[in-house]
Amino acid sequence: MRFLPAISKDAQKKIGREVRSWRVHRQVGLTFAELAQRMNPVVAGWMQYYGRFYRSELYPLLARINAYLVQWIRKKYKRLAGLKKALRSLAGAAARYPRLFAHWRWTTSASLTW
């Protein structure tokens, strides 16, 4: 039997609860850059620690963070309240500023077009 040093299910759940507790969609008073400034140190630490050996196990979590960012866009910008418009907006931001959020280094623009 082989051992794959990946993030455990319990750790994934704990991180998921942490991300949910940020209530990103309620932070409409912040700019994209301010959101990134708050999230990046924590997310970068998770990426460095849990993604050391089995990076692909973190992709669902990172996609979930992107989903919260889409919710934030839909709440902050009423003209982008439609899901497709919000997704396009996030994909455009990721293309223009690929290093704005720490997790965008690992996720591709394809993962932003669910």
C-alpha positions in Angstrom: 0.0 0.0 0.0 1.3 3.5 -0.8 1.1 6.6 1.2 0.2 9.9 -0.5 0.9 12.9 1.7 -2.2 14.9 0.8 -4.5 17.1 2.8 -6.9 15.1 5.0 -10.6 15.3 4.7 -10.8 16.8 8.2 -8.3 19.5 7.3 -10.3 20.3 4.1 -13.4 20.7 6.2 -11.7 22.9 8.7 -10.3 25.1 6.0 -13.7 25.2 4.3 -15.3 26.4 7.5 -12.6 29.0 7.9 -13.2 30.4 4.4 -16.9 30.4 4.9 -16.4 32.3 8.2 -14.8 35.1 6.3 -18.2 35.9 4.8 -16.5 37.3 1.7 -19.9 38.0 0.0 -20.7 40.4 2.8 -17.5 42.5 2.4 -18.9 44.7 -0.3 -17.2 47.8 1.2 -13.8 46.4 0.3 -12.1 46.6 -3.1 -10.6 43.6 -4.9 -7.2 44.6 -3.7 -8.3 44.9 -0.1 -9.9 41.4 -0.2 -6.7 40.0 -1.7 -4.6 41.7 1.0 -6.7 40.1 3.7 -7.0 36.6 2.2 -3.5 36.1 0.6 -1.4 35.5 3.7 -3.7 32.8 5.0 -4.4 31.1 1.6 -0.7 31.3 0.7 0.2 29.5 3.9 -2.3 26.8 3.2 -1.0 26.4 -0.3 2.6 26.2 1.0 1.8 23.7 3.8 -0.9 21.4 2.3 0.1 21.7 -1.3 3.7 20.7 -0.8 3.4 17.2 -2.2 -0.1 16.6 -3.6 -1.2 20.0 -4.9 -4.2 18.8 -6.9 -6.0 17.9 -3.7 -6.3 21.6 -2.9 -7.8 22.6 -6.2 -11.5 22.0 -5.1 -10.8 24.3 -2.1 -9.2 27.0 -4.3 -12.2 26.7 -6.7 -14.5 27.3 -3.8 -12.6 30.5 -2.9 -13.2 31.6 -6.5 -16.9 30.8 -6.1 -17.0 33.1 -3.0 -15.3 35.8 -5.0 -18.1 35.4 -7.7 -20.7 35.8 -5.0 -18.8 39.0 -3.8 -18.8 40.4 -7.3 -22.5 39.7 -7.7 -23.3 41.5 -4.4 -21.0 44.5 -4.9 -21.7 45.3 -8.6 -25.4 45.1 -9.4 -24.7 45.2 -13.1 -22.8 42.0 -12.7 -25.5 40.3 -10.7 -26.0 37.6 -13.4 -23.9 34.6 -12.9 -22.4 34.6 -16.4 -21.5 38.2 -16.2 -19.9 37.7 -12.8 -17.9 34.7 -14.0 -16.6 36.7 -17.0 -15.7 39.5 -14.7 -13.7 37.3 -12.4 -12.0 35.6 -15.4 -11.1 39.0 -16.8 -9.7 40.1 -13.5 -7.6 36.9 -13.2 -6.3 37.4 -16.8 -5.4 41.1 -16.1 -4.0 40.6 -12.6 -2.9 36.9 -12.4 -1.0 37.5 -9.1 -3.6 39.5 -7.3 -4.9 36.5 -5.3 -2.4 33.9 -4.1 -4.4 31.0 -5.2 -4.6 32.3 -8.8 -1.1 31.1 -9.3 -2.3 27.5 -9.2 -5.7 27.8 -10.7 -6.0 28.5 -14.4 -8.5 30.7 -16.2 -10.3 27.5 -17.3 -11.3 26.8 -13.7 -12.9 30.3 -13.6 -15.4 29.4 -16.3 -17.5 26.7 -14.6 
